[in-house]
Amino acid sequence: EVEQDEFTAWYQEFSRTQALTEGREAALEEVATRIESNMTLLGATAIEDSLQEEVPETLKALEHAGIKTWILTGDKQETAINIGVSCGLLADVVNLVVINEDSFEDVEAQMDRAIGVWRSLREMMGKASTNFGLVIDGHTLQFVLKTELEKKLVLLGKMCKTVLACRVAPKQKTELVEAVRAWDKDKVTMAIGDGANDVGMIGAAHVGIGIVGVEGVEAKLASDFAFTRFRFLQRLLLVHGRWNYRRMTKMALYIIYKSITVALLEVYFAFYNDYSGQLFVDPMLAGLYNVLLSAVLPVVLGVYDRDMPAKYALMFPEVYRRGQLRILSGYRSFLWWYGLSFYQAAIAFFFPVAANFEGPQFNGRLIGMSGFAATAFTCVLTIVNFQLLLTASSWNPYTFILWIFFATFIFYGGLIFSSPGVSFDSDLSPLWLDAFQEIYASWGFWFLLLAAVVAGCAPVLLKQYVQRQEFPHEKTIVQELMKAGLTREDVLPEKAIPEEEVAEHAPVLDRRGVEYALRDVLMFHYDNAGGGMHQQYNPVIGIMNRHRRLKRTLSDSNLQQVVFTDHNNVEEQSKSRHKRNITVGF
């Protein structure tokens, strides 16, 4: 217990020490030591600042999905490193570089040294290793941000597994996100924060996530999405984000494709009308094509389509990487859809031309120009709707209900459109009077429609079969595992299995009755920054021919098994070039 007189004398000296201009810190420490001696500790209070549940698991899943994480925090360096270890981001880092410098030249020298060391380590390890970590403090960032060193910092971030920035101000968090966007333009950034000091960072990123907690709702109000637990981020990205990307991409490409297909009928017809400008399809019917006849099913595709359930999307986050590679929305995908439009429109137009469908039929009556156009238009409409079924990854009750509606509407709608009361009496389309009645009465029309649909969809089915059987990607493998009822633990056991025992533990995967010999093995392999599934198929013609004659049985010892194992040999092209950056603020 301190007496009042003793405390008064000490406090006066403490006040005089606070007013010093030189040696203030040392004097204050000496005065504080004087009063804090010979004391008995009665108790202490503290505020626990712990991680939420499943944070390490969530970050590990994002790592397997090819998403790179930066931690930007205002805590001191030791705390930031402890956070990185607790989250699992620094658990397997083989080289951790800490940059704490007081001048521009020193910071640049340390960055150049880190780049050189990491490049040497990667060459020595013989693979695209990213098992490196970078720690940098806010004082050092003063010499980096808004200078030519920004580019080197972003390069270091691409080379390493994670970046920990400690003692950073809210403005520096924003500038770090802006630096990544400026120097790595093909990346998509996402910022996550829970407080007012993260608002600028959330607004600077492509996607802002606010975590609602005890630090207020400022982050929530500034964000694009908000939730209460960090672990929900895993489902947001790997399930709903992936589903939404696939749905929107498919729907957008399909809408462009079906519009081009019907328009190409006019292009092909121009070769027969001497480019006179005469319309092939009735304007009213062409207007209903995009408004009603082919407008409903794409909505179902964009809302309900899913290639795998949420359980397997979370179990195998590696399938998320196909979205980062922009496979569905790349130029090859666009060229495929455009080529498909030209091909299917040609089938719908030239099949009736080859069959002389405009001429006299078996009953002696002429179909005429309007009947010929109605036939080609019906072929296009049927083909594009069948194409949607082939494009969808899953069918649901809404798809079948709308298909029944489509089949009914295409039959009765055509009859109504070309009926005398609608087309002739109302002067809507007098040239199309009884056009659909004439073609529906001809058996040749139904045979021609069936042939056009089969010929138009055959390349799509062939492409899907070859791709699935000979060049399967990660999603295909996971779908086969799902069909076989296998989980991640079945194909990727946590405990390493000796190489000589791999075949005994490997599950057998039946690939629809066609067996393939593998150049190596079917591999779920990991680079050091996360998971990536890779496979190399080498079809053996002899085995394929044998399966045409024999039914596969498990007792057939000549058939090879599909083996799953861990692998570390990763191609250089699959490194951080396709990764998405995610920034977490504390």
HELIX and SHEET records of a PDB file:
HELIX    1   1 GLN A    4  GLN A   18  1                                  15    
HELIX    2   2 ARG A   24  ILE A   35  1                                  12    
HELIX    3   3 VAL A   55  HIS A   64  1                                  10    
HELIX    4   4 GLN A   77  CYS A   87  1                                  11    
HELIX    5   5 PHE A  104  MET A  125  1                                  22    
HELIX    6   6 GLY A  138  LEU A  141  1                                   4    
HELIX    7   7 LEU A  149  MET A  159  1                                  11    
HELIX    8   8 PRO A  170  TRP A  183  1                                  14    
HELIX    9   9 ALA A  196  ASP A  198  5                                   3    
HELIX   10  10 VAL A  199  ALA A  204  1                                   6    
HELIX   11  11 GLU A  218  ALA A  222  1                                   5    
HELIX   12  12 PHE A  232  ARG A  235  1                                   4    
HELIX   13  13 LEU A  236  GLY A  241  3                                   6    
HELIX   14  14 ARG A  242  ALA A  270  1                                  29    
HELIX   15  15 PRO A  283  LEU A  288  1                                   6    
HELIX   16  16 TYR A  289  LEU A  293  3                                   5    
HELIX   17  17 LEU A  297  TYR A  304  1                                   8    
HELIX   18  18 ALA A  310  MET A  315  1                                   6    
HELIX   19  19 PRO A  317  TYR A  320  5                                   4    
HELIX   20  20 ARG A  321  GLN A  324  1                                   4    
HELIX   21  21 TYR A  331  ALA A  354  1                                  24    
HELIX   22  22 GLY A  368  THR A  391  1                                  24    
HELIX   23  23 PRO A  397  PHE A  417  1                                  21    
HELIX   24  24 PRO A  420  PHE A  424  3                                   5    
HELIX   25  25 PRO A  430  TRP A  432  5                                   3    
HELIX   26  26 ALA A  435  TYR A  440  1                                   6    
HELIX   27  27 TRP A  443  GLU A  470  1                                  28    
HELIX   28  28 GLU A  474  ALA A  484  1                                  11    
HELIX   29  29 ARG A  488  VAL A  491  1                                   4    
HELIX   30  30 GLU A  499  GLU A  501  5                                   3    
HELIX   31  31 VAL A  502  HIS A  505  1                                   4    
HELIX   32  32 ILE A  541  ARG A  549  1                                   9    
HELIX   33  33 GLU A  572  SER A  574  5                                   3    
HELIX   34  34 SER A  576  HIS A  578  5                                   3    
SHEET    1   A 8 ASN A  95  ILE A  99  0                                        
SHEET    2   A 8 PHE A 132  ASP A 137  1                                        
SHEET    3   A 8 THR A 162  CYS A 166  1                                        
SHEET    4   A 8 ILE A  67  LEU A  72  1                                        
SHEET    5   A 8 ARG A 580  GLY A 585  1                                        
SHEET    6   A 8 THR A 189  GLY A 193  1                                        
SHEET    7   A 8 VAL A 207  ILE A 211  1                                        
SHEET    8   A 8 PHE A 225  PHE A 227  1                                        
SHEET    1   B 2 ALA A 517  LEU A 518  0                                        
SHEET    2   B 2 TYR A 537  ASN A 538 -1                                        
SHEET    1   C 3 GLY A 530  HIS A 534  0                                        
SHEET    2   C 3 LEU A 522  ASP A 527 -1                                        
SHEET    3   C 3 PHE A 564  THR A 565  1                                        
END                                                                             
